[in-house]
Every structure is written in C-alpha cells, then in structure tokens.
Amino acid sequence: MTTQNEYKLVPTFGNSFGTGWRVMLDNFLRLLIVIFVLAVLTAPMKFSYKFDPSHFNWAPWHWDGSWREIFGLASLGVFAMFFGFLALLYYFLAVPVLQYGGKMIFVQAVRKIKPEFELLIRGFWENYLNIILANLLVFALVVLGFFALIIPGIIIACRLAFTPYIIMDKKLDPIEAVELSWKLTRGHGWRIFAMGLASFFIIIFGLCLFLVGVLPAAVWVSGSFAALYQSVLLQKEKPAVEEQVTT
C-alpha cells in the first residue's frame, strides 16, 4: 500500500513515463546536474588539431625517403594508437562506474530518497569489480546477440536492461545480476523495447529544441526507466512478502 508521499508504481508504459515525469519535476535541479555531469564525463573523448598545410610538407606527396618522414609517420601512428588505447580503457574501466551510479541516483529519486551525488563515483571504491565485470558481460552477450541476425541482440539488451540497477541496488555478482535481470524482465521485454524506442524520439525532440531540451529529456527518460525497474521489483517481491505474512 502506498502512502501519500510515495509514487504509485505500476509496471506499464504509461505509468513509467508518468512517474518519470513527476520524478523529474520533484528533483529537477539535482537530476539535471547529474545528467549534465554524466554527459561531460562520458562524452566521446575528442582530440583537437589545427590543420595547417605546411605541417604536411614532408608527407608522401613530397616523399623523398628521408628518415624525418619515416619517423614522423611512425610517431603519428604510435600516438594515435596510444590515444585510442587510453580512450578504450576509460570507456570500459571508468564510464560504467559513472553510468551505474547515475542510474542508482534515479532509483533513489523514485523511492523518494534524496539523491546522493556521491553515488556517481562511489563505485570506484565500492563494488568496482562487479560493475566492470557486469558491464563487460552484458556488452559481450549483446554483441554476440547482434551477430546472430540482430534481433537476438535486441532481445538480450532488453532483458538485461535492469542489470546496472541490480548491481548497484542488490550488490550481487555479475552472473547473479544478469540472471535476476532476466527473471525480472520476463513479460516486460516488449515494454522495455517500446520505452527505448519512445525514449529515442524524446531525445530527438529535445535536440530539436536548439539543444536546450536534450538534458531535461534525458532526465525524463532516466527517471522513467528507474520507475519501471522499481515497479517491477515491487511487483515481483510483493507475492513473497504476502506469503510470509500469511504463514
């Protein structure tokens, strides 16, 4: 039974987006800051280079076989490989911690708990290995699914959508989290897919508003998926609680 201060959570498309909207309005500034920080910290790494044709006077179209040209090409290649390696490490060893922490912040908001900004980085010293391994496991399973004619990849991605929430919320190991996500999303796969599709158009609409609306759109989407997770969790746990009460 919900109290007046709680959201009425039902695992449906409309209720999830409706609750996500109310969560956004109730915690707008805090959640907007969370999304902004995540956007900055998880955005693709960029390298700025000011092009000047004079920098390429030694290039192959002026090739004379000098050691200067050979060393220049080799150095450029090594630097590109090193920078790409650092970006890959950052993407797999740091970004998941931030993203998982951000998802848990939205779950807190759905639960009417004051969002803790520390959750964004807490995973670096708490549960770090499980976060990284769970992210790699889900990534590998989804990629394998996409190799199998795409549709299995979409199914796997939808059924494992709750894995980040479970890792942060239940502190399970990666395999247990994947198994629980698969169990919780049984019967909700199409709903998650439909919400993902709707979220894509919500984000596009936000981008169309001169980029100003993309952050609120992301807040709404994140709150909606957190609401779906919490509602499904309550639905699955309710029979167990009622059984304990009757016994």
N, C-alpha and C positions, 0 to 999 in steps of 0.2 A: 504493500500500500504506500503510495507516495504522499509526502507532506506538501504543504503549500510552497515550501522553499525549493522543492525538487522539480526537475523536469519530468513530464510524463513521457516515458520512453517506450516506444513500440518499434520493433524491427521492420519498419516499412520504408519505402522510398520517400513518401511524403513526410512522414514523421521525422525521419533522419534529417532531411533538409530543413524542415521547420524548426527542429531543435537546434540544428547548426546555426540557423539564422538568429535564434534567441540567445544562444551562447555567444555569438559574435557581438550582439548588441549589449549584453551584460558585461562583457570583458573586452570591449573593442580596443582600447588603447594598449592594454597588456598583450593581447594576442596579435595585434598589428605589429608591435615591436618584435615579437617572436618571429613572425613571418618575415619581417624585414631583415632581421639578423640572419635567419636561415638563408634568405635569398643572397645576402652578401657573402656568407661563409661557404655556401655550397654551389655558388655560381661557377660555371666553367672557368678555369684559370686562363688568363689571356696574357699574351706577350706582345708588347708594343715595339714596333721597329719603324723608324722613319726612313723611308726609301729615298735613296739618292743614287742616280745612275753612276756617279763617279765611284761609288763603293764597289762597283762590279766591273771596273776596268780590267781586272785580272781574270774575268770569267771566261768560259770555254770559247766564246766567240772572239776572244782575243788570246786564245790559248797559244802559249809558246813553250809549254812543258817545263816551266820553272818550278823549283821546289816551293816557292812562295805560293803559287797557285794550288799545288797539291796539298800543302799544309793548311791553306785557307779552307779548301773544300772539306778536308778531313775534320778540321776543328769545328766547322759549322755543323757537320753531321753528328759529331760526338755531343755537341751542346744540345742539339735538337733531341737526341736520344735521352740524354740526362734529364732534360726538362720534362720530356714525356714520361720518364720513369717516376720522377717526383710527383707529377700530376696523378699518375696511376696510384701511387702509394697514398696520396692524400684522399683520393676518391674512395679507396677501399678500406683505409685504416682510420680515417678521421670523419669523413662525411656521414657514414652510417650512425656514428655516435650522436652527432648533432640532429640528424633526422629522427632517430628513435626517441631522443629526448624531447624533441618538439612535439611528436605525436603524444607522448605521455602528458605533456603540459595541456594539450587539448582535452585529454581524458579527465584530467583534474578539473578543468573548467566545466565539463559536462556533469561531473559529480558535485558541482557547487563547492569545490575546494579552490582556494585562492591559488592561481597558477604560480609555480616556483620557477623563476628564470634559471636557477642553478641546475635544473634538470637538463638543460641544453648541453652541459659539459660534465654532469655527474657521472655519466657512463665511462669517462676516461679513467676513473679510479674505482668505480663500482660496476661490476658485470661487463667489463670491457670485452673480454674474450668471447663471452656468449653473444654479445651484439655483433661482433665482427664475423664470427663463425655462422651465426644465423643469417646474416646478410649474404654471405658467400653461398650458403646452402640454398637459399631462396633464389638467388641470382642464377646459380648453376641449374636448378630444376626448371626455372622459367626458360632459360636459354635452350636447354635440351627439349623442352616442350615446343618451342618455336621452330626448332629444327624438324620436328615431327609435324610438318604441314601447318604451322602457326596456331591453329585452333586449340590444340592441347596446351600450348604455352599460355594462351589467354585464360583457359580454364584453371591452370595451375596458379597463375598470377592472382586470379580472383579468389581461389580457395585458400591461398596463403597470405591474403591481404592483412589478416589480423596478427601475423607473426611478430611484427615490431611492437605492437601493443602488449602482446603476451610476454615477450622478453622483458619489457620494462615493468609491466604490472605484476606478473606472476613469478618473475625471476627463475624461469625454467631454463633448462639447457636447450640448445638449438633444435635437436631432434624432437624433444618433447613439445617445444613451442610450435614446430611445424605440424606435428600430429594433432595438437589441440586446435590449431587454426583450421586444419582440415575438418575436424569434428564440428567446431562451432559454425563454420560456414556452410555446412550441409543444409541444403534447402534455401540458401541465400546467395548462391553463385550468380544467378541471373540478376538479382537485385544489386549486387556489388558491381557487376558489369554495367548495368544501366546507370548506376550512380557515377561510375567512372566516365561513361560517355557524356552524361549531363554535365559533369564537372569540367570536361574539356571545353564545352560550349560556354560555360560560365566564365572560365578563364579567358577564352577568346573575346567574350563580350567585355570583360574587364580591360583587356588590351585595347579594344576599340575606343574606350573612353580616355584617349590620349594617355594611356598607361597608368592613369591615376587610379583606375578601378581594379587593377590586377591584384594588388595586395589585399584589399577587402574581399575580393573574390576568392583568393587563396585562403583567407581566414574562414570564410563561409564553408568552403569545400572541406577544409581540415576539420572544422567543428562537426560537420555532417557525418564524416566517416568515423570520428571519435564517438558520436552519438549512436551510430549503428553498432559499433563494437560493444559499447556499454549496454545497449538494449538487448543484443543477442546474448551477451554474458548473463544478464539478469534473467532472461528467458530460460537459458539452459540451467542456471543454478536454482531457479525457483522450485522445480519439482523435487530436487534433492532436499531443499530446506523444508518444504511441506511434508516430505516423507519422514524427516527427522522429528518434526513437530507431532505428527500422528502417532509415531512409535514412542 
